[in-house]
């Protein structure tokens, strides 16, 4: 039988429930257990796909084309488990499913209510991950205890424990232990209140993970234990780990969290190996070289709008024994201040994905600068589309070339709407999404990076390179190094006479891990170290 761990949060949000869930997953995998992870988000949007990155940060895309919360990126980076559309549900998606069932008459004349219908739907979503490929399912409940909107989720996980037996279910509560400098004291009261609220909802946490800036003394642990009704050895101190978030599993393992979980859930383990993770950390913390990469985007001000890109650059560094310093550049700053002051000294330039025209001209300027000065360049999704616009305007001399996303009447639509998108008007979940095969051309930088001909990468876009411009681009030195199997869609473009100028229509950042860096990120960082 699959066992279940529920991770809730208390006191404040942004404590790192996703990272802790991922770390627990990684530790259980290192003990030979099969793990699956999922997240429940209390907001009403059916998925985050229609939200601005300013609201929500990055939208993470799974192989099966679901647009999901960025925590799923942590799950995939820390573990070997693959995520899919059953790994992220929202209040919106749960209600949507229930309402669809009601419209079909599936409730047989009953009054449809939060309890039991919404909670039963949540329980079904949790159980979707049960099966032979899951010894343990870890479910993260978004938001914090005490929020009105996450109450149905708490009620569902309470019922789950009651239904399937407490020996099969574990509740972990992630909380904050603040330090008040004026009183020079660590304060446990917010956690006492948060656990109190959890207990009011009928859930007694088994383990507390306490985020803190200062060391938690034995005395404080005793107090927490007494008032929160949690064993003292199940109170885990988690001091801030910046800048190495991949150290979180070590903090947990040092305090025996993995053993505690195994013992409480009576799990049968097989082996104990975090060696690969430790070697990765060793390189991360003691790199022999360093490089600086400019990331030119339009949501730079948001901490996690490009989360997977930032992480993949670090992975590319690990793959080269090098530290990667990211310089985050607002593309509109390039428009205002000029390209040189913003990009001078950068050893590589990356333009990530995006939507809408704001800041596009700054990105195009950054790409021109990279092309003309032979600085390694990596264009991703919108980054590739901007590179096509730049090449059309400045190399092929096609004045006013653009994407029809930004100028519907452009004379030279080098980027235009995908054929399959022309009749679509609804916004949610309707892009070209998820894993698609891509065939690489031999003797190209892309082929050299992957070392094989057929690859699969994840997509999220509506626009695409316009094949009418292919001949002209080819004659001016652009190589089309990757295509969809029917050769209709350009997936990778690269420049012939440039040390490393590679652009991809897909999102390689969704398939990179610290222990196995994505080949394109690895080669990009390598080029930045040698150019
Ligand atoms: N806006 C572009 C498109 O829809 C690029 C999308 C992206 O970068 N993810 O095709």
Boltz pocket constraint, residues with backbone or C-beta under 6 A from the ligand:
constraints:
  - pocket:
      binder: B
      contacts: [[A, 352], [A, 353], [A, 354], [A, 355], [A, 356], [A, 380], [A, 381], [A, 382], [A, 383], [A, 385], [A, 405], [A, 460], [A, 461], [A, 462], [A, 463], [A, 464]]
      max_distance: 6.0
